[in-house]
Amino acid sequence: MANGRHSVVIGVLGLQGDFQEHLETLARLGVEGRNVRTPEQVSACDALILPGGESTTIGKLMLRFGVDQAIRDLHAAGKPIFGTCAGAILLSTTVVEGNVHNLGLLDATICRNAYGRQTDSFETDLDIPVLGDEPLRAVFIRAPRFEALGDHVEVLASVDGEPVLVRQGNVLAATFHPELTTDGRVHALLLS
Ligand code: GLN
């Protein structure tokens, strides 16, 4: 609170994965990011980021820390939620491979580790019309692939015709890692 006004706090779920990189991206944008791990901490946020990492591990820890319901409640309250890579897997309604405790907030079927061994990590320039003309450098690391999307899911960017950045209401999901480059435009989209 400054001058009696509430400044926006973006929570980053800090149970496992690259949450630190998200916090650094938010700091570069001049926004308060907060590492959150408990239901109370999640509930106190204006928006939440689910980082990349291991979706199976993060899913288990979400249950153990009891934050899964707090995240669902945040979503129901209309607060923006952004998942990158493992975070996108956790947000989806159907996960094709592995036993993941997913949240089911994004009407999507997603397949884990869907790019073969040869290309399990790659970088490419994305055209993202909602972010302007400048292409966005995107890093994919053992990335998942959206196999099906519900009618209300909007595709914001694709690679070779495959959706890699999607939005459904207050949920944003990327199969790549915008927190690993210095371009903060995807995070800025979450804030807008
Ligand atoms: N392969 C990981 C998973 O299935 C996701 C990889 C990532 O977040 N970079 O959870």
Boltz pocket constraint, residues with backbone or C-beta under 6 A from the ligand:
constraints:
  - pocket:
      binder: B
      contacts: [[A, 51], [A, 52], [A, 53], [A, 54], [A, 55], [A, 56], [A, 84], [A, 85], [A, 86], [A, 87], [A, 89], [A, 112], [A, 113], [A, 141], [A, 142], [A, 143], [A, 144]]
      max_distance: 6.0
